[in-house]
């Protein structure tokens, strides 16, 4: 005989545990299921093991979605300060690292333990590891077939995340359930992911792996979203890292969520300097080789690659360079436009762009409009945050809203 619950939450990650805890605190009987053997592995590995658990600046402008206003309600009802208050209640040591990013000072395990304690305080039932076979709608709610026995419940919350980092258990389960119940899906793709480059124009930069510097990065043009509609581009000032296969670092991870295949990104390698004007102005006063002048501003190995890629001899004298050529070189440094070959894919992506179409969901409750009692939260939904704690804040906020509604 099937076990009876008010709520079944499938997926014991950030959003799922938050939802289960909030619902249980309201007196609902809740069962939390997950197929993984380790609890909340994505929380555990995040932030280098210290979990960038929120960003104090989190707001709708920091999120991407086909419907950019959808996240507004949840983010206003459960703010970064609300989660920080919970962290403080559990006396978890934390600090602000950069641009509002809040990290555990010691270990991400503290966040996992806190969420586990919140669930246990509400007497949430755990099934883990537990594979879910099927979910069927019934007159009174839902019937779930699962390891350890079937479940009957009034509400089901899908918190199974997206496709990023498959080695820790990411699957398309949430998308399959959405499709089963006739809900639309915005095509998923990797987000917050390193970009790869190839071809002759990239050869000079292959040996530069390991070089890092602060840059400004933007999309070269407005990409096209679903239906051919213009998609707003991104613009960030963050650190860039050269890798063996292309580019990474916070600047690239941020812009990757806005980048569209076969379109360029634009890098300003010296955002505080007009390189052409500086070089032209120095022609009569600096009797140096061009490479030596540039090495005063940029790493020497990067200068070698830039000169080679733009057809300049390494020992060319600055005073001998025509202004037109220096302007071309300046443009190559202040506005380096390159088209990525692709990305490192889901194995290196921190999040999944796309997901359950928000037009199918209530922004006040996260429930599917045409399937009463079925909810989708967290990364499974077409809401994706910037790098820097924003995606965890969406998990907390969407989980809180659903947990308050089931």
C-alpha positions in Angstrom: 0.0 0.0 0.0 1.3 3.4 -1.0 2.5 5.7 1.8 0.5 9.0 2.1 2.1 12.4 2.3 0.9 16.0 1.7 4.0 16.8 -0.4 6.7 14.9 -2.2 9.8 16.9 -3.1 12.0 15.2 -5.7 15.6 16.4 -5.6 17.4 17.0 -2.3 19.6 19.9 -3.5 19.5 23.5 -2.5 16.0 24.3 -3.8 14.5 20.9 -2.8 15.7 21.0 0.8 14.6 24.6 1.2 11.1 23.8 -0.1 10.8 20.7 2.0 11.9 22.5 5.2 9.4 25.4 4.6 6.5 23.1 3.8 7.2 20.9 6.8 7.4 24.0 9.1 3.9 24.8 8.0 2.7 21.4 9.3 2.7 19.5 6.0 3.8 15.9 5.9 6.8 15.9 3.5 8.9 13.2 1.9 12.2 14.2 0.2 13.6 11.9 -2.5 16.9 11.9 -4.3 18.7 9.3 -6.4 22.2 10.4 -5.3 24.2 8.6 -2.6 25.7 11.9 -1.3 23.5 14.7 -0.1 23.7 18.1 -2.0 26.9 17.4 -3.8 26.5 20.6 -5.8 26.5 22.7 -2.6 29.4 20.7 -1.3 31.7 21.5 -4.3 30.6 25.1 -4.9 32.8 28.0 -4.2 35.9 25.8 -4.0 34.3 23.9 -1.1 33.2 27.0 0.7 29.8 27.6 -1.0 29.1 31.1 -2.4 25.7 30.8 -0.8 24.1 34.1 -1.9 24.9 37.6 -3.1 23.7 40.6 -1.1 23.0 42.5 -4.4 20.7 39.8 -5.8 17.9 41.2 -7.9 16.0 40.6 -11.1 18.7 42.3 -13.2 21.2 39.5 -12.3 19.1 36.8 -13.9 18.5 35.5 -17.5 15.2 34.1 -18.7 12.9 34.3 -21.7 10.6 36.1 -19.2 13.0 38.3 -17.2 10.3 39.5 -14.9 9.3 36.1 -13.7 11.9 35.9 -10.9 10.9 39.2 -9.4 8.2 37.9 -7.1 10.2 35.1 -5.5 13.3 37.2 -5.1 11.3 39.9 -3.3 9.6 37.4 -1.0 12.7 35.6 0.1 15.8 37.9 -0.1 19.5 37.4 0.3 19.1 39.0 3.8 16.5 36.4 4.7 19.0 33.6 3.9 21.8 35.4 5.6 19.6 35.6 8.7 19.2 31.8 8.6 23.0 31.4 8.3 23.5 33.7 11.3 20.9 31.8 13.3 23.1 28.7 12.9 26.2 30.7 13.7 27.9 29.7 10.4 31.2 31.7 9.9 31.0 33.6 6.7 32.5 36.6 4.8 32.0 38.8 1.8 34.6 38.0 -0.8 33.9 40.2 -3.9 31.1 42.2 -5.3 28.5 41.1 -2.6 29.5 37.4 -2.8 29.0 35.7 0.5 31.0 32.5 1.3 31.3 30.1 4.2 34.6 30.9 5.9 35.2 27.2 6.7 33.2 24.7 4.7 30.1 24.3 2.5 29.3 21.4 4.7 27.8 23.9 7.2 25.2 25.0 4.7 24.2 21.4 4.0 24.0 20.6 7.7 21.9 23.7 8.2 19.4 22.7 5.6 19.3 19.1 6.8 18.6 20.4 10.3 15.8 22.6 9.0 14.2 19.6 7.3 14.6 17.4 10.4 13.0 20.1 12.6 9.9 19.8 10.4 10.1 16.0 10.5 10.7 15.6 6.8 10.9 11.9 5.7 14.0 11.1 3.7 14.4 8.6 0.9 18.0 8.6 -0.3 19.3 7.1 -2.5 15.9 6.5 -4.1 15.1 6.3 -7.8 11.7 7.5 -8.9 10.0 5.4 -11.6 6.9 7.4 -12.6 4.6 10.2 -11.5 0.9 9.9 -12.4 -1.9 12.4 -11.8 -4.8 11.0 -9.7 -8.2 12.4 -8.6 -6.7 13.4 -5.2 -3.2 14.3 -6.3 -0.4 12.2 -7.5 0.9 8.6 -7.4 4.6 8.1 -7.5 6.4 4.8 -8.0 9.7 4.8 -6.3 12.3 2.5 -4.6 11.2 1.8 -1.1 7.5 1.8 -1.9 4.9 3.9 -3.8 3.8 7.3 -2.6 0.4 9.0 -2.7 0.6 12.8 -2.3 -1.4 16.0 -2.9 1.5 18.0 -4.3 4.8 17.1 -6.1 7.7 19.5 -6.3 10.3 18.9 -9.0 13.7 20.2 -7.8 16.0 17.9 -9.8 18.1 20.7 -11.4 19.5 20.9 -14.9 22.2 19.1 -16.9 25.3 20.7 -15.6 28.1 18.6 -14.0 26.7 15.1 -14.9 29.5 13.4 -12.9 27.6 14.3 -9.7 24.3 13.0 -10.9 22.7 15.7 -13.2 19.9 14.3 -15.4 17.0 15.5 -17.6 14.4 14.1 -15.1 12.8 17.4 -14.6 12.4 18.2 -18.2 10.9 14.7 -18.9 8.3 15.2 -16.2 7.5 18.7 -17.6 7.1 17.2 -21.1 5.0 14.4 -19.7 2.5 16.9 -18.3 2.5 19.0 -21.5 4.7 21.9 -20.3 6.9 23.8 -22.6 10.7 23.7 -22.3 13.1 26.4 -23.3 16.0 24.5 -24.9 18.7 23.9 -22.3 22.4 24.7 -22.9 25.5 25.1 -20.7 25.8 28.3 -18.8 28.7 29.8 -16.8 31.1 27.7 -18.8 34.6 28.1 -20.3 34.7 28.9 -24.0 36.9 27.1 -26.5 38.8 28.5 -29.6 40.6 27.0 -32.5 41.8 27.8 -36.0 44.9 29.7 -37.3 43.9 33.0 -35.6 44.1 31.3 -32.2 47.5 29.5 -32.7 49.5 32.4 -31.2 47.5 32.2 -28.0 47.7 28.4 -27.3 51.0 28.7 -25.4 49.5 31.3 -23.0 47.7 28.9 -20.7 47.8 30.1 -17.1 47.9 33.8 -17.8 45.3 35.8 -16.0 44.3 39.5 -16.0 41.3 41.7 -15.4 39.4 42.6 -18.6 36.1 44.0 -19.8 34.1 41.5 -21.9 30.9 41.9 -23.8 28.9 40.2 -26.5 29.9 41.5 -29.9 26.3 41.9 -31.0 22.8 41.2 -29.8 22.2 37.5 -30.1 18.9 36.1 -31.2 16.7 34.3 -28.7 13.8 32.0 -29.4 11.6 33.1 -32.3 14.4 35.4 -33.7 13.8 38.0 -31.0 16.8 40.1 -30.0 18.5 39.0 -26.9 20.2 41.6 -24.7 23.9 41.3 -24.5 26.1 41.2 -21.4 29.0 43.3 -20.2 31.3 42.5 -17.4 34.6 43.5 -15.8 36.2 40.5 -14.3 39.3 38.3 -14.4 40.2 36.4 -17.6 42.2 33.1 -17.7 43.9 31.6 -20.7 43.6 27.8 -20.8 44.9 25.1 -23.0 41.6 25.0 -24.9 40.5 28.6 -24.9 39.4 31.1 -22.3 38.0 30.8 -18.8 37.8 32.8 -15.5 34.9 34.8 -14.1 34.8 37.2 -17.1 34.3 34.3 -19.6 31.9 32.3 -17.4 29.7 35.4 -17.0 29.6 36.3 -20.8 29.1 32.6 -21.7 25.5 32.8 -20.5 24.8 35.6 -23.0 27.0 34.3 -25.9 25.2 32.7 -28.9 27.0 30.2 -31.2 28.7 31.7 -34.2 28.7 35.2 -32.8 31.8 37.1 -31.3 32.7 38.2 -27.9 34.7 41.4 -27.4 37.6 41.7 -24.9 39.2 44.9 -23.7 42.5 43.7 -22.3 43.4 47.2 -20.9 40.0 48.7 -19.9 41.7 51.7 -18.1 43.9 52.7 -21.1 43.4 53.9 -24.6 46.3 51.9 -26.1 46.4 53.5 -29.5 46.6 57.1 -28.1 49.2 56.1 -25.5 51.4 54.5 -28.1 51.1 57.3 -30.6 51.7 59.9 -27.8 54.8 58.0 -26.7 56.5 57.7 -30.2 58.6 60.9 -29.8 59.5 60.4 -26.1 60.0 56.6 -25.7 62.9 55.0 -27.6 61.9 51.4 -26.9 60.8 48.4 -28.8 57.1 48.1 -29.1 57.0 44.8 -27.2 58.8 46.3 -24.3 56.4 49.2 -24.1 53.4 46.9 -24.1 55.0 44.6 -21.5 54.8 47.5 -19.1 51.0 47.1 -19.2 50.4 43.4 -20.1 52.1 40.0 -19.3 55.1 39.6 -21.6 53.9 36.3 -23.0 50.5 37.8 -23.8 52.3 40.7 -25.6 54.2 38.2 -27.7 51.0 36.5 -28.7 49.2 39.7 -29.5 52.1 41.0 -31.7 52.4 37.7 -33.5 48.6 37.5 -34.1 48.5 41.0 -35.5 51.6 40.8 -37.8 54.1 42.8 -35.7 57.7 41.9 -35.3 58.7 41.3 -31.7 61.6 43.7 -32.0 59.8 46.5 -33.9 60.7 50.0 -32.6 57.8 52.1 -31.4 59.2 55.2 -33.1 59.2 53.5 -36.5 55.5 52.5 -36.4 53.0 54.5 -38.5 50.1 55.9 -36.5 47.6 53.8 -38.6 49.3 50.6 -37.6 49.4 51.6 -33.9 45.7 52.3 -34.1 45.1 48.9 -35.5 47.1 47.3 -32.7 45.3 49.5 -30.1 42.0 48.3 -31.4 43.2 44.7 -31.2 43.9 45.2 -27.5 41.0 47.5 -26.5 38.5 45.7 -28.7 39.7 42.2 -29.5 36.8 40.5 -31.3 36.9 36.8 -31.4 34.4 34.1 -32.2 34.4 31.0 -29.9 34.4 27.6 -31.5 32.1 26.4 -28.7 32.2 25.7 -24.9 33.5 23.1 -22.6 29.9 21.8 -22.3 27.9 20.5 -19.4 30.8 18.7 -17.8 32.4 22.1 -16.9 29.2 24.3 -16.9 28.2 25.6 -13.4 24.6 25.9 -14.4 22.1 25.1 -17.1 20.4 27.8 -19.2 16.8 27.3 -20.2 14.5 24.7 -18.7 10.8 24.7 -17.9 9.2 27.7 -19.6 8.2 30.2 -16.9 5.0 31.0 -18.9 3.8 27.6 -17.7 4.2 28.5 -14.1 2.8 30.8 -11.5 5.4 33.3 -10.3 3.6 33.6 -7.0 3.7 29.8 -6.2 5.9 28.1 -8.9 3.0 25.7 -9.6 2.2 24.6 -13.2 -0.8 26.6 -14.4 -2.5 23.7 -16.0 -1.4 20.9 -13.6 -2.7 21.8 -10.1 -0.3 20.5 -7.4 2.8 20.1 -9.7 5.6 22.6 -9.0 9.0 23.3 -10.5 11.8 25.1 -8.7 15.5 25.9 -8.8 17.7 25.2 -11.8 15.0 23.1 -13.6 13.2 26.4 -14.4 14.2 28.9 -17.1 15.8 31.3 -14.7 19.6 31.5 -14.6 21.7 33.8 -12.4 25.1 35.4 -12.9 28.2 33.9 -11.4 28.6 34.9 -7.7 25.9 33.4 -5.5 22.9 34.4 -7.6 21.9 30.9 -8.6 21.8 29.7 -5.0 19.6 32.7 -4.1 17.2 31.6 -6.8 17.2 28.1 -5.3 16.4 29.5 -1.9 13.8 31.9 -3.1 11.9 29.6 -5.5 12.1 26.8 -2.9 10.6 29.1 -0.2 7.8 30.2 -2.5 6.8 26.7 -3.4 7.2 25.5 0.2 4.9 28.3 1.3 2.3 27.3 -1.3 2.1 23.5 -1.4 
